[in-house]
């Protein structure tokens, strides 16, 4: 039996997703417990709202994940109308991204649900059509998530749509890849919830392009290397890969080239390249590098002001 989120006033959609991932977790109980504790802690932060995190999560499982998204499943299918389903999935993701109206979600839900029914009805012709059907259902359920408000009649059914869209997206990942898909989506849910709770790295860009760290990296549960490995080999490998700090002459030369490149045809992109290299120069302790950096920084700041760049 899955543990409850146990956060007072938690959004039913987060409760539903929490139970889905905890219930279907592999045998790694330690990772599951760390994940659950982190979700609980984030969701209990004062003023936390799940809706922004949910939007980013749904956009990720629909089009963001390169391997396991609903879009990837539809494209990899042999279903003849897979391009139509792919376009509908993208349409739903865009509606989520721009916070569309209920009417727009309702129209998209109807269109993508019809495609899912058609793909499922033809599944007996080719088993691979099932992947397209599941992908379309995931998009339909994602759209359905926004067709009711908390407290409204049947809201429970729409809360379950968030879970079903995650399930629909993982379903085409048959066999050994299914647990990997579930863990990637669990990482995405934690990542977006924590960003919303603590404000770490929040941005206004397109959530479908978000790069989500692996669950192991997020939770710090990477397995230690084998004790039987040869420590002398490790030292040799580290020694070989260790890079030397750039020479002062190289740093100054690159700085001058970046500035000359900007002067040839001034633009925001080129002045940004100058600032990027100035950040690299900041790490150097050489007096000649510091002096050159100070001169270039004064000039670059003036140009950035002229170009009305925000820094």
N, C-alpha and C positions, 0 to 999 in steps of 0.2 A: 504494500500500500504506500503510495507516494506521500511524502510529508507535505504539510500545507505551508504556504508562504509565511503565514502567521505575522502579517504586518497590518496593523489597524488601518482600515479604510483603503486597503490596496485595490487597485484597479482589477476588476474581474478578468480582464484580458491578460494581465500579467500573471494572475493566479493560475489561469488556464495554461499558459505557456510554461510556467514554473512546474506544474504537475506533469505536463507532457515530457519535459526533458528529464526530470528526476525519475519518473516512472520507467522511462525507456533507457536509463543509463546502463552502460556496460558494467562489468564486475568491479571496476575501479571505484570503490566506495570512498576512498580518500579524496580523489579528485572531485567526485560528486558533492561531498560535504563542503569542501572549500568553495566550490562554485555556488552552492546553495547559501552559504553564510555570506558570501560577497553580495549576492543578489538581495538578500534580506536587509543587509546593512545599507545598501544604496537606496532601496525602496523606502526605508524608514527615515530618510533625511527630510528635515523640515521643508515643506513647499515642493516636494518632488512630484512631478507630473509625468505619467507614463506615455501619454499620447505622442509627444515628439520622438521619444525613443522607439515607440512602436512603429511610427511611420518610417523611420530609418531602417529598422529591422525588416519590415515587410519589403521595402525597396531592395534591400540586400538579398533576401531569399528569392525574390522574383527575378532580378537582373544583375545583382552585384557580385554574387559568388561565381567565379570563373568555372569551377568544376561542377557545382551542385545546384545552381540556380534553376528555377523553372524554365527560364529562357534557354539555358544550355541543354536541358532535357528535351525541350521541344525541338530545338535545332538538330539534335543528335538522333531524333526519331526518323523513321522512314515513312511516316504518315504523309500522304500527298498534300494535305493542306497545312503542313507544319509552319509555313511562312505566315499564313493568316493568324495562326495561334501565337506565333512569335510577336507579331505586330500588336495583338491584343494585350499580351503580357506587358510589352513596353508601354502601351497606352495606360494600363492600370498603374504601372510604376510612376509614370509622369503625373497622373492625377494625384497620387499619394504625395509626390514631391511638392506639388504646388497647392496642396490643401484644397482640392476641388470641392464643389458643392455635392450634396446628397443626390441631386438629380443627375449629375454627371457620373457619379459612382453607380447609380442605379442603371443607367444606360450601358455602361461598360460591363457591369455585372451580368446583365441579360445577354449581351453579345458573347462574352467569353464563356458563359455557362452553356449556351447553345452549341458552341464549338466543342466543349468538353463532352457533351452528350453525343454529338455526332462522332467524335473520335472513339468514344467508348463503345458505341453501337457497332463500329467496324473493327473492333479489337479482335474478333474471331477470325478475321481475314489475315491479320498479321499481329503477332504478340507485341511487336515493337510499337504498335499504335498506342498501346497502353501508356507509354511514357508521355506521349503528347496529351493524352486524356488527363493524366495526373497533373501535368504542368498547367493545363487550362483550368482544372479545378482549383489549383493553388491560387491562380490569379483571380478566379471568381470569388473564392473565399476571402482573399485579401481585400477585394472591393466590398464584400459583404460586411467586413469589419467596421466600415464607416457608414453603414446604412441605419444604424440605431444609436441612440445616446444612452449613457448610464441612467438607470432608473426607468427607462421606457419599456413598454411591454415587449417581451421576447428578447430583451437585451442579452440574456444568458446565451441564446443561440448565436448571436453575433459575436459575443465574447469568445465562444468556441471556434468561430471562423479564424481567429488569429492562430489558434493551435492547428486547425485543419489545413491552413495554408502552409504551415511549416511541414506538416505531415505530407501534404500533397507534393511539396517540392522534394522531400527526401525519398518518397516512394519509388520514383524511377531509378534511384541509385541502388540497384539490386545487389544482393549477396554481400561480399566483404566491404563494399564501399558505403553501404547504408550507415553503419556506425560512424564512419568518418564524416559523412554529410551531417549527421545529427550533432556531432561534436563541433563542427565548424559553425553551425547555426547557434549552438549553445554559447560559443565564444562571442558570436555577433550580438546575441541578446545581452550578455553580460557587459560587453564593450559599450553598447549604446546606452544601456541603463546607467552605467557608472559615469559616462560622459554627461548625461543629463543631470545626474544627482550631484556631481562634484564640479561640473563645468570644465573638465579637463579636455582640452583640444576641441572644444565645440566650434563648429563652423557653419556657414550658411551655404556651402556648396552642394553639389548633387550627391545625395546619400548612396546612389547606386554605384558610385566610383570609390566608396570608402574602402580603405585597406584595413581589414580586421586582423589583428595578431592571432596566432594560433592559441588554442585553449591552454596548452602547456606553458606558453610564454606569458599569457595573461595571469595565470595562477602560480607561476613559479614552480611547476611540478615536473620539470624535465628530469628524466632519469639520469642518475650518476653514471659515469663511464665505468666499464668493467674493471675490477681490481686486478684481473689477470693480465691486463695490458702492460706493455713494457714502458716504464717511466722514462727511460733514457731516450726512447724514440720520440716521446712527446716533447721533451726538451729540445731535441734536434729540430723537430717540425716547427716549434714556436720560434726557434732561433732563425730558421730559414725564412719564415713569413714575416718576421718583424721588420717594419719599414723604418728607414732613417728619416729624421725630420728634414724638410726641404732646406737647402742652403740659402743664406741671406741673399746671395747674388741671384738665385733662381726666383725667389719671392719678389725681389725688386724688379727684375726683368719682366715677369708676368704682369706685375702691377702696371708698368709703363705700357706694355702691349695692350692691356685691357683698356687703359685710358685713351691710347691712340686709336683703338678700334672704335671707341665711343665718339671721339672727335671727328672721325671720318664721316659718320652719319649718326648724329645724336638721336637717341630714342630711349624710352623707359626701359626696354629690355636690355639694352647695352649698358646703361648706367647701373642696372641691377647686377650685371656681371661684375662690374667694378666693385660694388659694395660686397658682393659675395667673396671676392678675393681679399678685400680688406679685412673680412672676418677671419680668413685663414692667416693673414699676416699678424693678427692680434696675438696669436699663440707664440710668436717668435720673441726671444729676449734680446736679439741683436739690435744695437743702437742704430745702425744704418737702416734696418727694416722699420724700426719705430719712427725714425725721422721721415722716411719716405711715405710711410702710412699716414702720418699726421698731415703732410703736405697734400697728399692725394685726397684724404678725407675732407679737408676744408673745401677743396675745389668741387668734389663730388656732391657735398651737401648743398652748395650753391646751385649746382645744376639740378639737383633733385627738387629744390625749392622752385626753380624756374619752370620745371616740368610739372609742378603741382603734384608731386608724388607724396603719398602718405607713408611716413616712416615711424 
